[in-house]
Amino acid sequence: MPPLGNVVDERFLTHRLRSSSLGGMAGALVAGGLFFYRLLARHVVSWELFAVVATIAAVKIGAMVWYRLRD
């Protein structure tokens, strides 16, 4: 894509990767914190939040295994 050649380079792609990773980790921390707050303070198990945290963890571990086996 020649018009975007000056804007989209390796640094841009690296920054996008890092920001997406940081955003995912922040989302997992917020969901996990809210899950444990509701569990410990209100004695309510929020299965939706548990599912979000479990999905993030499964995708992260799965990707790590995939890249380890392929690299």
Biotite code that builds the C-alpha atoms (Angstrom):
import biotite.structure as struc

atoms = struc.array([
    struc.Atom([0.000, 0.000, 0.000], chain_id="A", res_id=1, res_name="MET", atom_name="CA", element="C"),
    struc.Atom([2.167, 2.859, -1.260], chain_id="A", res_id=2, res_name="PRO", atom_name="CA", element="C"),
    struc.Atom([0.081, 5.738, 0.204], chain_id="A", res_id=3, res_name="PRO", atom_name="CA", element="C"),
    struc.Atom([0.510, 4.305, 3.707], chain_id="A", res_id=4, res_name="LEU", atom_name="CA", element="C"),
    struc.Atom([4.152, 3.339, 3.221], chain_id="A", res_id=5, res_name="GLY", atom_name="CA", element="C"),
    struc.Atom([5.425, 6.352, 5.167], chain_id="A", res_id=6, res_name="ASN", atom_name="CA", element="C"),
    struc.Atom([2.999, 5.813, 8.054], chain_id="A", res_id=7, res_name="VAL", atom_name="CA", element="C"),
    struc.Atom([2.856, 2.018, 8.408], chain_id="A", res_id=8, res_name="VAL", atom_name="CA", element="C"),
    struc.Atom([6.294, 0.594, 9.078], chain_id="A", res_id=9, res_name="ASP", atom_name="CA", element="C"),
    struc.Atom([7.850, -1.916, 11.470], chain_id="A", res_id=10, res_name="GLU", atom_name="CA", element="C"),
    struc.Atom([7.679, 0.510, 14.396], chain_id="A", res_id=11, res_name="ARG", atom_name="CA", element="C"),
    struc.Atom([3.969, 1.089, 13.829], chain_id="A", res_id=12, res_name="PHE", atom_name="CA", element="C"),
    struc.Atom([3.298, -2.656, 13.732], chain_id="A", res_id=13, res_name="LEU", atom_name="CA", element="C"),
    struc.Atom([5.384, -3.215, 16.876], chain_id="A", res_id=14, res_name="THR", atom_name="CA", element="C"),
    struc.Atom([3.532, -0.444, 18.706], chain_id="A", res_id=15, res_name="HIS", atom_name="CA", element="C"),
    struc.Atom([0.203, -1.910, 17.608], chain_id="A", res_id=16, res_name="ARG", atom_name="CA", element="C"),
    struc.Atom([1.250, -5.351, 18.883], chain_id="A", res_id=17, res_name="LEU", atom_name="CA", element="C"),
    struc.Atom([2.415, -3.991, 22.234], chain_id="A", res_id=18, res_name="ARG", atom_name="CA", element="C"),
    struc.Atom([-0.657, -1.807, 22.745], chain_id="A", res_id=19, res_name="SER", atom_name="CA", element="C"),
    struc.Atom([-2.999, -4.707, 21.929], chain_id="A", res_id=20, res_name="SER", atom_name="CA", element="C"),
    struc.Atom([-1.136, -6.935, 24.370], chain_id="A", res_id=21, res_name="SER", atom_name="CA", element="C"),
    struc.Atom([-1.227, -4.282, 27.079], chain_id="A", res_id=22, res_name="LEU", atom_name="CA", element="C"),
    struc.Atom([-4.932, -3.703, 26.464], chain_id="A", res_id=23, res_name="GLY", atom_name="CA", element="C"),
    struc.Atom([-5.647, -7.423, 26.742], chain_id="A", res_id=24, res_name="GLY", atom_name="CA", element="C"),
    struc.Atom([-3.709, -7.722, 29.984], chain_id="A", res_id=25, res_name="MET", atom_name="CA", element="C"),
    struc.Atom([-5.476, -4.674, 31.445], chain_id="A", res_id=26, res_name="ALA", atom_name="CA", element="C"),
    struc.Atom([-8.852, -6.153, 30.495], chain_id="A", res_id=27, res_name="GLY", atom_name="CA", element="C"),
    struc.Atom([-7.933, -9.458, 32.105], chain_id="A", res_id=28, res_name="ALA", atom_name="CA", element="C"),
    struc.Atom([-6.841, -7.707, 35.301], chain_id="A", res_id=29, res_name="LEU", atom_name="CA", element="C"),
    struc.Atom([-10.037, -5.672, 35.496], chain_id="A", res_id=30, res_name="VAL", atom_name="CA", element="C"),
    struc.Atom([-12.241, -8.709, 34.814], chain_id="A", res_id=31, res_name="ALA", atom_name="CA", element="C"),
    struc.Atom([-10.283, -10.828, 37.325], chain_id="A", res_id=32, res_name="GLY", atom_name="CA", element="C"),
    struc.Atom([-10.362, -8.092, 39.939], chain_id="A", res_id=33, res_name="GLY", atom_name="CA", element="C"),
    struc.Atom([-14.096, -7.606, 39.525], chain_id="A", res_id=34, res_name="LEU", atom_name="CA", element="C"),
    struc.Atom([-14.644, -11.366, 39.671], chain_id="A", res_id=35, res_name="PHE", atom_name="CA", element="C"),
    struc.Atom([-12.727, -11.701, 42.933], chain_id="A", res_id=36, res_name="PHE", atom_name="CA", element="C"),
    struc.Atom([-14.354, -8.581, 44.414], chain_id="A", res_id=37, res_name="TYR", atom_name="CA", element="C"),
    struc.Atom([-17.808, -10.000, 43.754], chain_id="A", res_id=38, res_name="ARG", atom_name="CA", element="C"),
    struc.Atom([-16.715, -13.391, 45.071], chain_id="A", res_id=39, res_name="LEU", atom_name="CA", element="C"),
    struc.Atom([-15.084, -12.154, 48.281], chain_id="A", res_id=40, res_name="LEU", atom_name="CA", element="C"),
    struc.Atom([-17.197, -9.099, 49.128], chain_id="A", res_id=41, res_name="ALA", atom_name="CA", element="C"),
    struc.Atom([-20.645, -10.172, 47.953], chain_id="A", res_id=42, res_name="ARG", atom_name="CA", element="C"),
    struc.Atom([-20.198, -13.971, 47.953], chain_id="A", res_id=43, res_name="HIS", atom_name="CA", element="C"),
    struc.Atom([-21.510, -14.140, 44.384], chain_id="A", res_id=44, res_name="VAL", atom_name="CA", element="C"),
    struc.Atom([-19.819, -16.120, 41.637], chain_id="A", res_id=45, res_name="VAL", atom_name="CA", element="C"),
    struc.Atom([-19.953, -14.190, 38.353], chain_id="A", res_id=46, res_name="SER", atom_name="CA", element="C"),
    struc.Atom([-19.532, -16.930, 35.790], chain_id="A", res_id=47, res_name="TRP", atom_name="CA", element="C"),
    struc.Atom([-19.489, -14.403, 32.950], chain_id="A", res_id=48, res_name="GLU", atom_name="CA", element="C"),
    struc.Atom([-16.376, -12.721, 34.345], chain_id="A", res_id=49, res_name="LEU", atom_name="CA", element="C"),
    struc.Atom([-14.801, -16.081, 35.046], chain_id="A", res_id=50, res_name="PHE", atom_name="CA", element="C"),
    struc.Atom([-15.459, -17.087, 31.435], chain_id="A", res_id=51, res_name="ALA", atom_name="CA", element="C"),
    struc.Atom([-13.793, -13.886, 30.173], chain_id="A", res_id=52, res_name="VAL", atom_name="CA", element="C"),
    struc.Atom([-10.676, -14.420, 32.298], chain_id="A", res_id=53, res_name="VAL", atom_name="CA", element="C"),
    struc.Atom([-10.531, -18.128, 31.418], chain_id="A", res_id=54, res_name="ALA", atom_name="CA", element="C"),
    struc.Atom([-10.847, -17.350, 27.701], chain_id="A", res_id=55, res_name="THR", atom_name="CA", element="C"),
    struc.Atom([-8.058, -14.772, 27.849], chain_id="A", res_id=56, res_name="ILE", atom_name="CA", element="C"),
    struc.Atom([-5.823, -17.237, 29.716], chain_id="A", res_id=57, res_name="ALA", atom_name="CA", element="C"),
    struc.Atom([-6.621, -20.115, 27.324], chain_id="A", res_id=58, res_name="ALA", atom_name="CA", element="C"),
    struc.Atom([-5.905, -18.006, 24.243], chain_id="A", res_id=59, res_name="VAL", atom_name="CA", element="C"),
    struc.Atom([-2.672, -16.669, 25.759], chain_id="A", res_id=60, res_name="LYS", atom_name="CA", element="C"),
    struc.Atom([-1.398, -20.144, 26.713], chain_id="A", res_id=61, res_name="ILE", atom_name="CA", element="C"),
    struc.Atom([-2.573, -21.631, 23.420], chain_id="A", res_id=62, res_name="GLY", atom_name="CA", element="C"),
    struc.Atom([-0.771, -18.948, 21.428], chain_id="A", res_id=63, res_name="ALA", atom_name="CA", element="C"),
    struc.Atom([2.391, -19.406, 23.477], chain_id="A", res_id=64, res_name="MET", atom_name="CA", element="C"),
    struc.Atom([2.374, -23.178, 22.824], chain_id="A", res_id=65, res_name="VAL", atom_name="CA", element="C"),
    struc.Atom([1.569, -22.690, 19.130], chain_id="A", res_id=66, res_name="TRP", atom_name="CA", element="C"),
    struc.Atom([4.396, -20.205, 18.599], chain_id="A", res_id=67, res_name="TYR", atom_name="CA", element="C"),
    struc.Atom([6.825, -22.346, 20.588], chain_id="A", res_id=68, res_name="ARG", atom_name="CA", element="C"),
    struc.Atom([6.082, -25.395, 18.457], chain_id="A", res_id=69, res_name="LEU", atom_name="CA", element="C"),
    struc.Atom([6.182, -23.448, 15.174], chain_id="A", res_id=70, res_name="ARG", atom_name="CA", element="C"),
    struc.Atom([9.243, -21.302, 15.822], chain_id="A", res_id=71, res_name="ASP", atom_name="CA", element="C"),
])
